[in-house]
Amino acid sequence: MIRGRDSPPQNHRITKSLSLAAMVQLDTKAVCLHQYPLKDHDAILCLYTETAGLVRAVAKGIKKPTSKHRGAAMPLTLNTVSLARRQSALFTLRHYERLESFPAIHQAIERIAVGSTWTDVLRWLGQENDGDSAVLFDALLEALYELNRPQTPWVGTSIAMHLYLLRWAGYELDTERCVISGAPLDLDHTPLQRFSPSLGGFLGDMPPGTSTTAMDTVKVSTSTVLLLNNPFDTRFYTHAIKAHRFLAYLWQQQLEKPLNSFDFLQHLLEMTDLTTIVADQSAHGQLARA
């Protein structure tokens, strides 16, 4: 077949069709967990999405002051995003729209720190193409809405969310029964409880003949355990630092990776007068939580 000089190649239309067919578009709700710098003014956004779980997307020119996509990189906000990709493993951000800014979170450094520990965990816990992502996404949104309420005790919200994430990761922490015998822990008369990292639970009174000398144990105050049982019981808020340290320890065991965001939260808690927090929450009538 003879074609003219200006005629397109025979396979031009086929190649174009294959290229279009290979393009995947994703329109979904998302929360930005983190951003990684890329060349020039670009960045890679780590998003947790409602329909696809963990997604990484290139945001071109997002670091420019005039970029219309700058807001998509703001952590602890809810957006709708339009993403597309062809052959690359990374999506490209095409459009975003802000749905919820959670202003009360961004006005308090303690609440920012709490939310950052959640996003830090989700970066390592989240899965790509996760069919159950909507469940975890809804839990994250519920926690963010609670954290955005100034009258809600942020300490309790933080602990409750991390316990939920641990259960999601398959870490069933029983704070009321012995991990070996199943007998109830003595939370009324024993000031310290023994936790076994290798067994993943607390140790109560052992059955006769059981040796615990070779077991690795960490001592945890009973008041801290009671706070884990009921994160919104303000009687135990003074143990919040120990509770968060214990949760950070569990995450380090689960993910085999230290989470620096917990260190910052610990530092803030040490600087915060938790007695004042308890008084404030009592004034708002937020003591009773299921």
N, C-alpha and C positions, 0 to 999 in steps of 0.2 A: 504494500500500500504506500502510495506517495502522498505526503502531506506537505502543506505549504510551510514556508519559513516561520510564519507567525502562529502556526497551530500549536496547541499545547501537546506535550508528550502523551502517548497513548495511556499511560498509567497514572496520569495526573489526577483524573477524577476518582479513580479507585483509591489512590493514596489518600486523597482528601477525605473520602468517605470513611476509610478505615480510621483516620485520625479523629474524625468527629465521633465515630462509633466507640472509640476507646476512651473518650472523655467521660469522666464521672463527676456529677454535680451533687453537692450535699447542701441542703438548706435545713438548718436545725438551730435549736437553742444551745447556747454554750456559755461556759464560765472559763475565763482565762486563768490557767494555773501558773504559768511562767512564760518568760520570753528569753530567747537566746540570741545574742548578736550575730548578724550576718554581715556580708560585705556592704560597704557604703552606708546607706540609710535603711537597709533592709533588716528584718528580724524574723526568727522562727517562733511562732506562737504555739505553746503547748496548751491545748484546749480539752476540757472534758465536755462532751456533747451528749445531748439527750438521746440521740438515735444511733450513734456510732461509737460511743465510749471515748477512749483517748484518741485524739487527732492532733497531728502536727501540721501546721500550715505556714507557708512563706507569706509574710506581709511586706510587700514591696513599697519602699519609700516611707515606711511607717514612722521613722525617726525624724522626718522632716517636720518643721513647725507647722507647715501648711497642709500636712497629710490629712485626708478625710478619714483615714483608718486609725488614727492615733488612739482613739478611745477603745478600740477593740483589744488593745494590749493591757488595759487597766485591770488589775486583778480584783477579785471579789466583786464583780459586777455581772449582771445577766444580760446577754445580748442574743439577737438572732444573727446568724452568720450565713453567708452564701460562699461556699467553697467549691473549687473545681480542680481536677487533675487529669492528666492523660497518662503518660508512661512513668512519671515520677512517683516515688513513694510518698512525697509530700504534696499536700494540697496547696492551692494558692488562694489567698483571701481576695474575694472579689467585691464583697459588700458586707456591711454590718449595720445593725440598728440597735441602739440601747433600749432595753426593756426595763431594767431596774438598776439604780445606782447604789442602793443601800447606803445612804448618806451618813446614818448614825455610826456605821462601822468605820467609815473613813474619817470620822471626826474624833475617834478615840484610839490611841495607840495600842491600848490593851486589846481592843476588839480586832484591830488589824493583825496583831500578833497571833491571836487565837485563830483567825481565819487562815493565816499563813501556814500554821501547822497542819490544817486540814488539806490545803492545796499541796503542801509538801508531801504528805502521805499519798494523796491521790496520784501524784506524778509517778510514783513507783507501784502503787496498788492497781491503778487503772489498766484496762486491757483495750487493745484496738479491736474494732469490729465486735464489740461485746453485745450480745443479744439481750442481756439484762441491764444494759446501761441506764435505761429509763428509771429503774428502781433506785439505783445509787444516785442518779442525777436528782431525782425528786427528794431524796434524803438530804443531799447537799443543799438544795434550795430551801428546804424547810429549816435547816440549821442556820442558813444565812439570814432568812427572814426573822428567826428568833434572835439571832445576834444583832440584828438591826433595830430591835426594840430596846430603847434605853432602860425600860423598867425590868427587862429580863436579866437575871444574873448571868453575866458572861462566863463566869467560872464554871457554873453548872452546865451551861450550854457546851462549853469546850469539852468537859469530861464526858458528857453524854454522847456527843458526836464521835469522839475517839473510841468509846466502847462499842458504838454501832459499827464503826469502820473495822474494828478488830473482829467483831462477829462476822462481818462481810468477808474478811480475809480468812475465815475458818478458825479463828482463835476463840474458842468458847471458854471464857474465863468465868469459872464458878466461884463467886466470892462468899458463898454461904456454906459450902460443903467441902469436905476433905476429898482431894482428887484421887486418893487410893481407896479409902473405906466408904466414902459417900456419907459419912456421919456428919451432922451439923457442926460447924465451927463454933467454938466458944467465944462469941463476940461480946459477952456481958462481963466476963471476969478475967479475961486474958488480955493484957495491954499490947502484946506483940503477937503477930501471926507469922508463920513460916511459909515462904513461897518457894517452890521448886521450879527453876527455869527449865530443867530437862523434862519434867513431868507436865509443866504448863499449868500448875494449879497450887492451891494452898494445902498445907498438911495439917490435919487435926490430930486427934488421938489415934494412934496406930493400933491395929489388931494385935493381940498377943503374939509374940514371936517375930514381929516385923522389926527389922533393923533400919534405923535412919541415919546411922553414923556416916555412911558413904554417900548420902544424898546431898546434892548441892542445894543450899537454902539461902534465901535472902529474907531478912527480917523486915516486916512491914507493920506499922502501927495499926492497931485495931480501928482507931478513928479514921485512918485513911481508907481502910477497907469499907467502913460504913459509908464514907463519902462516895466510894465507887458503887455501893449498893443503891444509893439515892443521891445523885449528883446535885439535886436542888435543895437538899437539906442544909440550910445555912448554919446550923449548929456546928458543922464540921468544916466550914470554909477556911479556917486557919490552917487546915492540912492540905490546902490546894497545891502548894509547892511540892509536897511529898507525893501527892496523887499524880501530878503532871510528870514528875521525875520517874515515877513507877511506870506510867504509860509510855514515856519515851523509851524506857528500858525494854518494855514489851515490844515496841515497834522495832527497836534495834535487833532484838532476837528474831522477829518475824521477817524483816526485810534484809537483815544482815548488813545494815547500813545506818550510821548515825545520822540523825536529823538535826541540823543546826538551828532550825526554827524553834525547836523546843528550848534550846539554851537561851534564846532571846526572851521567850515567854517566861522562863524561870526567873531570869534577871528582872523582868518587869514585876512579877509577883513578889519578889523579895523587896522591891522598892515600894510596893503598894500596901497601904494600910487596909488589910482585909477586914479589920473590925469595922471600919467605915463602910465598906461594901456591904457587910451584913446589916448594918443599921439602915443603910439606904434601901436595901431590898425589903427589910421589914416594914419600912414606911410605905412602900408601894404595895404591900400585901402579897408578895410573891413567894411566900415561904412554902406553901403547900404545892407540891408537884408529884405526880404519879411516877 
